Amino acid sequence: MKPENRTSTYTCREYREEMILLALQKKLAAPDLVPEEKQTLLREIAEVEARMGMD
């Protein structure tokens, strides 16, 4: 098997989006989260994932 040659560049924007997603997921894991905050976080996570092409 040959390794794939990747020509795309990992951008600062992609890194930033990944860090935002990780932070939101970490907040979502908080045990004392109220339902309203959970819904807000889930909506924000969906928006970031859509921007990243993960939807």
Phi and psi restraints in degrees (range 20) as a CNS / XPLOR table:
assign (resid 1 and name C) (resid 2 and name N)
       (resid 2 and name CA) (resid 2 and name C) 1.0 -93.4 20.0 2
assign (resid 2 and name N) (resid 2 and name CA)
       (resid 2 and name C) (resid 3 and name N) 1.0 139.2 20.0 2
assign (resid 2 and name C) (resid 3 and name N)
       (resid 3 and name CA) (resid 3 and name C) 1.0 -69.5 20.0 2
assign (resid 3 and name N) (resid 3 and name CA)
       (resid 3 and name C) (resid 4 and name N) 1.0 145.1 20.0 2
assign (resid 3 and name C) (resid 4 and name N)
       (resid 4 and name CA) (resid 4 and name C) 1.0 -71.4 20.0 2
assign (resid 4 and name N) (resid 4 and name CA)
       (resid 4 and name C) (resid 5 and name N) 1.0 138.9 20.0 2
assign (resid 4 and name C) (resid 5 and name N)
       (resid 5 and name CA) (resid 5 and name C) 1.0 -89.9 20.0 2
assign (resid 5 and name N) (resid 5 and name CA)
       (resid 5 and name C) (resid 6 and name N) 1.0 118.8 20.0 2
assign (resid 5 and name C) (resid 6 and name N)
       (resid 6 and name CA) (resid 6 and name C) 1.0 -101.0 20.0 2
assign (resid 6 and name N) (resid 6 and name CA)
       (resid 6 and name C) (resid 7 and name N) 1.0 127.5 20.0 2
assign (resid 6 and name C) (resid 7 and name N)
       (resid 7 and name CA) (resid 7 and name C) 1.0 -104.7 20.0 2
assign (resid 7 and name N) (resid 7 and name CA)
       (resid 7 and name C) (resid 8 and name N) 1.0 -7.6 20.0 2
assign (resid 7 and name C) (resid 8 and name N)
       (resid 8 and name CA) (resid 8 and name C) 1.0 -77.2 20.0 2
assign (resid 8 and name N) (resid 8 and name CA)
       (resid 8 and name C) (resid 9 and name N) 1.0 152.7 20.0 2
assign (resid 8 and name C) (resid 9 and name N)
       (resid 9 and name CA) (resid 9 and name C) 1.0 -105.9 20.0 2
assign (resid 9 and name N) (resid 9 and name CA)
       (resid 9 and name C) (resid 10 and name N) 1.0 134.6 20.0 2
assign (resid 9 and name C) (resid 10 and name N)
       (resid 10 and name CA) (resid 10 and name C) 1.0 -78.4 20.0 2
assign (resid 10 and name N) (resid 10 and name CA)
       (resid 10 and name C) (resid 11 and name N) 1.0 116.7 20.0 2
assign (resid 10 and name C) (resid 11 and name N)
       (resid 11 and name CA) (resid 11 and name C) 1.0 -96.0 20.0 2
assign (resid 11 and name N) (resid 11 and name CA)
       (resid 11 and name C) (resid 12 and name N) 1.0 165.0 20.0 2
assign (resid 11 and name C) (resid 12 and name N)
       (resid 12 and name CA) (resid 12 and name C) 1.0 -62.1 20.0 2
assign (resid 12 and name N) (resid 12 and name CA)
       (resid 12 and name C) (resid 13 and name N) 1.0 -37.8 20.0 2
assign (resid 12 and name C) (resid 13 and name N)
       (resid 13 and name CA) (resid 13 and name C) 1.0 -64.3 20.0 2
assign (resid 13 and name N) (resid 13 and name CA)
       (resid 13 and name C) (resid 14 and name N) 1.0 -42.7 20.0 2
assign (resid 13 and name C) (resid 14 and name N)
       (resid 14 and name CA) (resid 14 and name C) 1.0 -62.8 20.0 2
assign (resid 14 and name N) (resid 14 and name CA)
       (resid 14 and name C) (resid 15 and name N) 1.0 -42.7 20.0 2
assign (resid 14 and name C) (resid 15 and name N)
       (resid 15 and name CA) (resid 15 and name C) 1.0 -61.2 20.0 2
assign (resid 15 and name N) (resid 15 and name CA)
       (resid 15 and name C) (resid 16 and name N) 1.0 -44.2 20.0 2
assign (resid 15 and name C) (resid 16 and name N)
       (resid 16 and name CA) (resid 16 and name C) 1.0 -61.4 20.0 2
assign (resid 16 and name N) (resid 16 and name CA)
       (resid 16 and name C) (resid 17 and name N) 1.0 -45.2 20.0 2
assign (resid 16 and name C) (resid 17 and name N)
       (resid 17 and name CA) (resid 17 and name C) 1.0 -62.0 20.0 2
assign (resid 17 and name N) (resid 17 and name CA)
       (resid 17 and name C) (resid 18 and name N) 1.0 -40.1 20.0 2
assign (resid 17 and name C) (resid 18 and name N)
       (resid 18 and name CA) (resid 18 and name C) 1.0 -63.1 20.0 2
assign (resid 18 and name N) (resid 18 and name CA)
       (resid 18 and name C) (resid 19 and name N) 1.0 -41.3 20.0 2
assign (resid 18 and name C) (resid 19 and name N)
       (resid 19 and name CA) (resid 19 and name C) 1.0 -68.3 20.0 2
assign (resid 19 and name N) (resid 19 and name CA)
       (resid 19 and name C) (resid 20 and name N) 1.0 -37.7 20.0 2
assign (resid 19 and name C) (resid 20 and name N)
       (resid 20 and name CA) (resid 20 and name C) 1.0 -63.0 20.0 2
assign (resid 20 and name N) (resid 20 and name CA)
       (resid 20 and name C) (resid 21 and name N) 1.0 -45.3 20.0 2
assign (resid 20 and name C) (resid 21 and name N)
       (resid 21 and name CA) (resid 21 and name C) 1.0 -61.0 20.0 2
assign (resid 21 and name N) (resid 21 and name CA)
       (resid 21 and name C) (resid 22 and name N) 1.0 -44.7 20.0 2
assign (resid 21 and name C) (resid 22 and name N)
       (resid 22 and name CA) (resid 22 and name C) 1.0 -62.5 20.0 2
assign (resid 22 and name N) (resid 22 and name CA)
       (resid 22 and name C) (resid 23 and name N) 1.0 -41.0 20.0 2
assign (resid 22 and name C) (resid 23 and name N)
       (resid 23 and name CA) (resid 23 and name C) 1.0 -64.4 20.0 2
assign (resid 23 and name N) (resid 23 and name CA)
       (resid 23 and name C) (resid 24 and name N) 1.0 -42.3 20.0 2
assign (resid 23 and name C) (resid 24 and name N)
       (resid 24 and name CA) (resid 24 and name C) 1.0 -64.6 20.0 2
assign (resid 24 and name N) (resid 24 and name CA)
       (resid 24 and name C) (resid 25 and name N) 1.0 -40.7 20.0 2
assign (resid 24 and name C) (resid 25 and name N)
       (resid 25 and name CA) (resid 25 and name C) 1.0 -65.9 20.0 2
assign (resid 25 and name N) (resid 25 and name CA)
       (resid 25 and name C) (resid 26 and name N) 1.0 -36.5 20.0 2
assign (resid 25 and name C) (resid 26 and name N)
       (resid 26 and name CA) (resid 26 and name C) 1.0 -65.3 20.0 2
assign (resid 26 and name N) (resid 26 and name CA)
       (resid 26 and name C) (resid 27 and name N) 1.0 -43.4 20.0 2
assign (resid 26 and name C) (resid 27 and name N)
       (resid 27 and name CA) (resid 27 and name C) 1.0 -61.7 20.0 2
assign (resid 27 and name N) (resid 27 and name CA)
       (resid 27 and name C) (resid 28 and name N) 1.0 -39.0 20.0 2
assign (resid 27 and name C) (resid 28 and name N)
       (resid 28 and name CA) (resid 28 and name C) 1.0 -63.0 20.0 2
assign (resid 28 and name N) (resid 28 and name CA)
       (resid 28 and name C) (resid 29 and name N) 1.0 -27.9 20.0 2
assign (resid 28 and name C) (resid 29 and name N)
       (resid 29 and name CA) (resid 29 and name C) 1.0 -81.0 20.0 2
assign (resid 29 and name N) (resid 29 and name CA)
       (resid 29 and name C) (resid 30 and name N) 1.0 -3.6 20.0 2
assign (resid 29 and name C) (resid 30 and name N)
       (resid 30 and name CA) (resid 30 and name C) 1.0 -62.7 20.0 2
assign (resid 30 and name N) (resid 30 and name CA)
       (resid 30 and name C) (resid 31 and name N) 1.0 132.2 20.0 2
assign (resid 30 and name C) (resid 31 and name N)
       (resid 31 and name CA) (resid 31 and name C) 1.0 -70.4 20.0 2
assign (resid 31 and name N) (resid 31 and name CA)
       (resid 31 and name C) (resid 32 and name N) 1.0 -23.8 20.0 2
assign (resid 31 and name C) (resid 32 and name N)
       (resid 32 and name CA) (resid 32 and name C) 1.0 -98.9 20.0 2
assign (resid 32 and name N) (resid 32 and name CA)
       (resid 32 and name C) (resid 33 and name N) 1.0 24.7 20.0 2
assign (resid 32 and name C) (resid 33 and name N)
       (resid 33 and name CA) (resid 33 and name C) 1.0 -75.5 20.0 2
assign (resid 33 and name N) (resid 33 and name CA)
       (resid 33 and name C) (resid 34 and name N) 1.0 129.8 20.0 2
assign (resid 33 and name C) (resid 34 and name N)
       (resid 34 and name CA) (resid 34 and name C) 1.0 -84.2 20.0 2
assign (resid 34 and name N) (resid 34 and name CA)
       (resid 34 and name C) (resid 35 and name N) 1.0 155.6 20.0 2
assign (resid 34 and name C) (resid 35 and name N)
       (resid 35 and name CA) (resid 35 and name C) 1.0 -54.6 20.0 2
assign (resid 35 and name N) (resid 35 and name CA)
       (resid 35 and name C) (resid 36 and name N) 1.0 -37.8 20.0 2
assign (resid 35 and name C) (resid 36 and name N)
       (resid 36 and name CA) (resid 36 and name C) 1.0 -64.5 20.0 2
assign (resid 36 and name N) (resid 36 and name CA)
       (resid 36 and name C) (resid 37 and name N) 1.0 -41.4 20.0 2
assign (resid 36 and name C) (resid 37 and name N)
       (resid 37 and name CA) (resid 37 and name C) 1.0 -66.4 20.0 2
assign (resid 37 and name N) (resid 37 and name CA)
       (resid 37 and name C) (resid 38 and name N) 1.0 -38.7 20.0 2
assign (resid 37 and name C) (resid 38 and name N)
       (resid 38 and name CA) (resid 38 and name C) 1.0 -61.5 20.0 2
assign (resid 38 and name N) (resid 38 and name CA)
       (resid 38 and name C) (resid 39 and name N) 1.0 -45.2 20.0 2
assign (resid 38 and name C) (resid 39 and name N)
       (resid 39 and name CA) (resid 39 and name C) 1.0 -62.9 20.0 2
assign (resid 39 and name N) (resid 39 and name CA)
       (resid 39 and name C) (resid 40 and name N) 1.0 -41.4 20.0 2
assign (resid 39 and name C) (resid 40 and name N)
       (resid 40 and name CA) (resid 40 and name C) 1.0 -62.0 20.0 2
assign (resid 40 and name N) (resid 40 and name CA)
       (resid 40 and name C) (resid 41 and name N) 1.0 -45.3 20.0 2
assign (resid 40 and name C) (resid 41 and name N)
       (resid 41 and name CA) (resid 41 and name C) 1.0 -64.0 20.0 2
assign (resid 41 and name N) (resid 41 and name CA)
       (resid 41 and name C) (resid 42 and name N) 1.0 -42.0 20.0 2
assign (resid 41 and name C) (resid 42 and name N)
       (resid 42 and name CA) (resid 42 and name C) 1.0 -62.1 20.0 2
assign (resid 42 and name N) (resid 42 and name CA)
       (resid 42 and name C) (resid 43 and name N) 1.0 -38.3 20.0 2
assign (resid 42 and name C) (resid 43 and name N)
       (resid 43 and name CA) (resid 43 and name C) 1.0 -66.8 20.0 2
assign (resid 43 and name N) (resid 43 and name CA)
       (resid 43 and name C) (resid 44 and name N) 1.0 -43.6 20.0 2
assign (resid 43 and name C) (resid 44 and name N)
       (resid 44 and name CA) (resid 44 and name C) 1.0 -64.5 20.0 2
assign (resid 44 and name N) (resid 44 and name CA)
       (resid 44 and name C) (resid 45 and name N) 1.0 -39.8 20.0 2
assign (resid 44 and name C) (resid 45 and name N)
       (resid 45 and name CA) (resid 45 and name C) 1.0 -62.5 20.0 2
assign (resid 45 and name N) (resid 45 and name CA)
       (resid 45 and name C) (resid 46 and name N) 1.0 -43.2 20.0 2
assign (resid 45 and name C) (resid 46 and name N)
       (resid 46 and name CA) (resid 46 and name C) 1.0 -61.5 20.0 2
assign (resid 46 and name N) (resid 46 and name CA)
       (resid 46 and name C) (resid 47 and name N) 1.0 -39.5 20.0 2
assign (resid 46 and name C) (resid 47 and name N)
       (resid 47 and name CA) (resid 47 and name C) 1.0 -65.0 20.0 2
assign (resid 47 and name N) (resid 47 and name CA)
       (resid 47 and name C) (resid 48 and name N) 1.0 -44.2 20.0 2
assign (resid 47 and name C) (resid 48 and name N)
       (resid 48 and name CA) (resid 48 and name C) 1.0 -65.6 20.0 2
assign (resid 48 and name N) (resid 48 and name CA)
       (resid 48 and name C) (resid 49 and name N) 1.0 -44.1 20.0 2
assign (resid 48 and name C) (resid 49 and name N)
       (resid 49 and name CA) (resid 49 and name C) 1.0 -60.8 20.0 2
assign (resid 49 and name N) (resid 49 and name CA)
       (resid 49 and name C) (resid 50 and name N) 1.0 -38.1 20.0 2
assign (resid 49 and name C) (resid 50 and name N)
       (resid 50 and name CA) (resid 50 and name C) 1.0 -64.4 20.0 2
assign (resid 50 and name N) (resid 50 and name CA)
       (resid 50 and name C) (resid 51 and name N) 1.0 -43.1 20.0 2
assign (resid 50 and name C) (resid 51 and name N)
       (resid 51 and name CA) (resid 51 and name C) 1.0 -62.5 20.0 2
assign (resid 51 and name N) (resid 51 and name CA)
       (resid 51 and name C) (resid 52 and name N) 1.0 -31.6 20.0 2
assign (resid 51 and name C) (resid 52 and name N)
       (resid 52 and name CA) (resid 52 and name C) 1.0 -85.8 20.0 2
assign (resid 52 and name N) (resid 52 and name CA)
       (resid 52 and name C) (resid 53 and name N) 1.0 -4.0 20.0 2
assign (resid 52 and name C) (resid 53 and name N)
       (resid 53 and name CA) (resid 53 and name C) 1.0 79.1 20.0 2
assign (resid 53 and name N) (resid 53 and name CA)
       (resid 53 and name C) (resid 54 and name N) 1.0 23.7 20.0 2
assign (resid 53 and name C) (resid 54 and name N)
       (resid 54 and name CA) (resid 54 and name C) 1.0 -98.7 20.0 2
assign (resid 54 and name N) (resid 54 and name CA)
       (resid 54 and name C) (resid 55 and name N) 1.0 2.3 20.0 2
